[in-house]
Amino acid sequence: MKRRIIMSMLAGATLLVSTFVAAAPAQSADAPPEFSTTDWHDPVTAAPPVTKPAGTSCQVTLAEARFRDFTPYTGSYTPPDGCGDRWSKVVLRMDGKVKGRQYDRLGYLHVGGVEVFRTSTPQPSPDGIEWSVEKDVTRYSDTFRDAQDVEMLIGNVVDDTYTGIIDVKVTLTFYAAEKSARPAATPDQVLTLAADSTLTTPRNSERIVAEVYATGSGGGCEEYWYLTVPDSAPYSCRADDGPYREVQVKVDGQLAGIAAPFPTVWTGGWSNPFLWYVVPGPRAFDIKPIEYDLTPFGGILNDGRPHRVEVSVVGVPEGQAGWSAPVNILVWQDAKSAHVGGKLTVHRAGELTNSSTYTPGSELRVDTEGGHRLTVAGYVDTSHGRVTTTVSRSLANSSVHRWTQGEAVDGLDARWTDDESVTVDGRGPARTTRAQRTYTMDGTTTLGAGDRLRTVLTLVDGASVITSQGGRRLAWSRLDDTYAGDATYTINVPRDQRHAVGTSSERYRLYGSGGCYDRALTTVQGVLTEDRERC
């Protein structure tokens, strides 16, 4: 009999259930008490707050809603009075609260059809929790300059068992461009794809960037795609070619961008909500879009005709749902040209490699190695001369998945790298930005004696970014966001009989030419025991 538990979010973001070592040791006499069955610390993350300029600010409420089903909130947005129409910064804030019993849920917020925010929710205590999320949304300033329709949904199910109604308020705060805070450099237009997945850009576009809010969610095995195995292996979640996933963008059928998706873990994930009650995994509350520089295709896109832009996820079994990938297109225009022509000059796609090898035995095992390379280059002829953009991206994924018959022990050690170089060569020395992204996941769940389920898990979101020009480094940054958790509870019993124990921690370190930020959080049995800043 399989002992796997799949925690479904019915709304779109469920979480998994699988993986680890031996049952947790018994508590010593002087050990901290077990998790409270009715209350724990409100959710908190170590991520930095959005920095805000001084001076005049204006606030607008985007949405106030109580989500109990799959009915979207719809409303309207009106630009603020008193802060002008060019801002130094725009900050979105969502405040949420929920009490009772509820799964984690996935949500989105659209303004004028543009996705400006994607999030998931924490799981509540019976007494109730409150949390907040901030996001810098200055890049969407073009959308915010006009009145717009607003749509928000955090799909939910409320019944006699799942009683938590998700109550949220979302605001935008606009910081006026004044002497001490200049207007931010933002895209001239923010576009979305037509219903037929086509895009028509302004004919004078000189820079074009696509952003894709790609999430594996919505029920089924793609919620935890990194644990899927090839069809030859006896496991509860299978995919034809194993766990390798790659988010691709194509323009008129031609590969235009590749990226590794971040292995987001929602707050019910890995069979164990006690890991996430206070500190969520990286990006769980603020899902970041993947960015693709499509400027090399500017000569094609600027002909005034609609062009098909498609997003797909490599590795998803044919006909299987589970991924959401809404697209925004950010466009910078040449104000002095009616038409910016150009040409795609280089298109070099390497062979996509993907190998998952199953090894049977008392411990079953799947070893996966995958990767892909893509280089594209093209020029646009602007009013200030010819500008050539070269984009190179290299992806790699390796993982070892081990489990026992019945999946009482289930573990994964995985690593993803996504290295990208963008070089812009126009007037003066060429400028190059190199980003090296590294994501790791190392975890195991074990179902031991007395139905005690223990999960131990470490997640890392890492990145190094360097911008240089003419051999001189202009800017640099390094990010290391590390989560670690260890939690044990008794499954298949009422809440007051679970006897849950657990610790979790997050350390978020970001430093470079822009300064330093270093914050660490630690929790024990749902109580925040450390909140330390080191910079």
RAQUI-V717751 format. One record per residue. N is the residue number from 1. OMEGA is omega in radians with two decimals (999 if undefined). Layout:
# RAQUI-V717751
[[N OMEGA] [N OMEGA]]
This chain:
# RAQUI-V717751
[[1 3.11] [2 3.12] [3 -3.08] [4 3.13] [5 3.09] [6 -3.05] [7 -3.01] [8 3.12] [9 3.09] [10 -3.11] [11 -3.11] [12 -3.13] [13 -3.00] [14 3.03] [15 -2.89] [16 -3.09] [17 3.11] [18 2.73] [19 2.54] [20 -2.92] [21 -3.11] [22 3.14] [23 -3.09] [24 3.11] [25 3.12] [26 3.12] [27 3.01] [28 -3.06] [29 -3.10] [30 3.12] [31 3.09] [32 3.12] [33 3.11] [34 3.02] [35 2.97] [36 3.12] [37 -3.07] [38 -3.03] [39 3.01] [40 -3.05] [41 3.06] [42 3.13] [43 3.13] [44 3.07] [45 3.12] [46 -3.12] [47 -3.08] [48 3.00] [49 3.09] [50 3.08] [51 -3.05] [52 3.12] [53 3.04] [54 3.08] [55 -3.04] [56 3.07] [57 3.12] [58 -3.11] [59 3.11] [60 3.05] [61 3.13] [62 -3.06] [63 2.92] [64 -3.00] [65 3.01] [66 -3.04] [67 3.12] [68 3.14] [69 -3.11] [70 3.08] [71 -3.14] [72 2.91] [73 3.07] [74 -3.14] [75 -3.12] [76 3.14] [77 3.05] [78 -3.13] [79 -3.08] [80 3.00] [81 3.00] [82 -3.14] [83 -3.14] [84 3.11] [85 2.99] [86 -2.97] [87 3.07] [88 3.08] [89 3.03] [90 -3.07] [91 3.05] [92 3.06] [93 3.02] [94 3.02] [95 -3.10] [96 3.01] [97 -3.14] [98 3.11] [99 3.13] [100 3.14] [101 -3.13] [102 3.00] [103 2.98] [104 -3.07] [105 3.12] [106 -3.09] [107 3.08] [108 3.06] [109 3.13] [110 3.02] [111 -3.06] [112 -3.13] [113 -3.13] [114 3.07] [115 -3.11] [116 -3.07] [117 3.01] [118 -3.00] [119 2.92] [120 -3.01] [121 3.00] [122 3.05] [123 -2.96] [124 2.92] [125 3.07] [126 -3.14] [127 3.09] [128 3.10] [129 3.03] [130 3.12] [131 3.11] [132 3.12] [133 3.04] [134 3.12] [135 3.03] [136 -3.10] [137 -3.11] [138 -3.10] [139 -3.14] [140 -3.07] [141 3.13] [142 3.11] [143 -3.04] [144 -3.11] [145 -3.11] [146 3.02] [147 -3.04] [148 2.93] [149 3.13] [150 3.04] [151 3.10] [152 3.09] [153 2.83] [154 -3.05] [155 -2.99] [156 3.04] [157 3.11] [158 3.12] [159 -3.10] [160 -3.11] [161 -3.09] [162 -2.91] [163 -3.01] [164 3.02] [165 -3.06] [166 -3.04] [167 -3.07] [168 2.98] [169 -3.13] [170 3.12] [171 2.94] [172 3.04] [173 -3.09] [174 3.12] [175 -3.02] [176 3.04] [177 -3.12] [178 -3.09] [179 -3.10] [180 -3.10] [181 -3.09] [182 3.07] [183 3.13] [184 3.04] [185 -3.05] [186 3.07] [187 3.10] [188 3.10] [189 3.00] [190 -3.03] [191 2.97] [192 3.13] [193 3.04] [194 -3.10] [195 3.14] [196 3.11] [197 3.09] [198 -3.12] [199 3.02] [200 -3.10] [201 2.98] [202 -3.05] [203 3.13] [204 3.13] [205 3.11] [206 2.99] [207 -3.08] [208 3.14] [209 3.03] [210 3.00] [211 -3.03] [212 3.09] [213 -3.03] [214 3.10] [215 2.97] [216 -3.01] [217 3.04] [218 3.13] [219 3.12] [220 -2.97] [221 3.13] [222 3.00] [223 3.13] [224 -3.07] [225 -3.08] [226 3.12] [227 -3.14] [228 -3.11] [229 3.10] [230 -3.04] [231 -3.09] [232 -3.05] [233 3.14] [234 -3.09] [235 -3.01] [236 3.11] [237 -3.09] [238 3.00] [239 -3.00] [240 -3.03] [241 3.09] [242 -2.93] [243 -3.11] [244 3.08] [245 -3.14] [246 -3.13] [247 -3.07] [248 2.98] [249 3.09] [250 3.04] [251 -3.09] [252 3.08] [253 -3.11] [254 -3.12] [255 -3.07] [256 -3.13] [257 3.08] [258 3.13] [259 3.02] [260 3.09] [261 3.06] [262 -3.11] [263 -3.11] [264 3.02] [265 -3.13] [266 -2.94] [267 2.93] [268 -2.91] [269 3.13] [270 3.02] [271 -2.85] [272 3.14] [273 -3.13] [274 3.03] [275 -2.86] [276 -3.04] [277 -3.11] [278 -3.10] [279 3.10] [280 3.04] [281 3.12] [282 3.06] [283 -3.04] [284 -3.12] [285 -3.14] [286 -3.04] [287 -3.05] [288 3.09] [289 2.97] [290 -3.13] [291 3.10] [292 3.08] [293 -3.12] [294 -3.10] [295 3.07] [296 3.13] [297 -3.10] [298 3.13] [299 3.10] [300 -3.03] [301 -3.03] [302 -3.11] [303 3.10] [304 -3.14] [305 3.06] [306 3.10] [307 -3.09] [308 3.08] [309 -3.05] [310 3.05] [311 3.10] [312 3.12] [313 3.13] [314 3.06] [315 3.11] [316 3.13] [317 -3.07] [318 3.12] [319 -3.12] [320 3.11] [321 3.05] [322 3.12] [323 3.01] [324 -3.05] [325 3.09] [326 -3.00] [327 2.89] [328 3.08] [329 -3.14] [330 -3.02] [331 2.98] [332 -3.02] [333 3.06] [334 -3.04] [335 -3.08] [336 3.13] [337 3.04] [338 -3.13] [339 3.07] [340 3.11] [341 3.14] [342 -3.07] [343 2.97] [344 -3.02] [345 -3.13] [346 3.00] [347 -3.04] [348 -3.14] [349 3.07] [350 3.11] [351 3.08] [352 3.11] [353 -3.12] [354 -3.12] [355 3.03] [356 -3.07] [357 -3.14] [358 3.09] [359 3.13] [360 3.13] [361 3.08] [362 2.93] [363 -3.14] [364 -3.00] [365 2.99] [366 3.07] [367 -3.09] [368 2.99] [369 3.13] [370 3.12] [371 -3.10] [372 3.08] [373 3.09] [374 3.01] [375 3.07] [376 3.10] [377 3.11] [378 3.14] [379 2.98] [380 3.13] [381 -3.05] [382 3.10] [383 3.13] [384 3.04] [385 3.13] [386 3.13] [387 3.13] [388 3.11] [389 3.11] [390 -3.13] [391 3.06] [392 -3.13] [393 -3.11] [394 -3.11] [395 3.04] [396 3.11] [397 3.02] [398 3.13] [399 3.01] [400 -3.11] [401 3.14] [402 3.08] [403 3.11] [404 3.07] [405 -3.09] [406 3.08] [407 3.05] [408 2.98] [409 -3.02] [410 -3.05] [411 -3.12] [412 2.98] [413 -2.97] [414 3.14] [415 3.08] [416 3.01] [417 -3.12] [418 -3.09] [419 -3.05] [420 3.06] [421 3.09] [422 3.13] [423 3.12] [424 -3.05] [425 3.11] [426 3.05] [427 3.12] [428 -3.12] [429 3.10] [430 3.10] [431 -3.10] [432 3.01] [433 3.12] [434 3.11] [435 3.07] [436 -3.11] [437 3.13] [438 3.10] [439 3.09] [440 3.12] [441 -3.13] [442 -3.06] [443 3.09] [444 2.99] [445 3.12] [446 3.01] [447 -3.04] [448 -3.10] [449 3.11] [450 -3.12] [451 3.06] [452 -3.12] [453 -3.14] [454 3.07] [455 3.05] [456 -2.98] [457 3.01] [458 3.10] [459 3.12] [460 3.01] [461 -3.06] [462 3.12] [463 3.00] [464 -3.10] [465 3.12] [466 3.03] [467 -3.11] [468 3.13] [469 3.13] [470 3.14] [471 -3.11] [472 3.13] [473 -3.13] [474 -3.09] [475 3.10] [476 3.08] [477 3.05] [478 -3.14] [479 2.98] [480 3.11] [481 -3.03] [482 3.04] [483 3.04] [484 -3.13] [485 3.12] [486 -3.08] [487 -3.11] [488 3.06] [489 3.10] [490 -3.09] [491 3.03] [492 3.07] [493 3.08] [494 -3.07] [495 -3.05] [496 3.10] [497 -3.07] [498 3.11] [499 -3.07] [500 3.00] [501 3.14] [502 3.04] [503 3.04] [504 3.11] [505 3.01] [506 2.99] [507 -3.11] [508 -3.13] [509 3.08] [510 -3.12] [511 -3.12] [512 -3.09] [513 3.12] [514 -3.14] [515 -3.04] [516 3.02] [517 -3.10] [518 -3.12] [519 -3.13] [520 3.08] [521 3.04] [522 3.08] [523 3.04] [524 3.13] [525 3.09] [526 3.12] [527 3.09] [528 -3.06] [529 3.11] [530 3.00] [531 -2.98] [532 3.01] [533 -3.03] [534 -3.14] [535 999]]
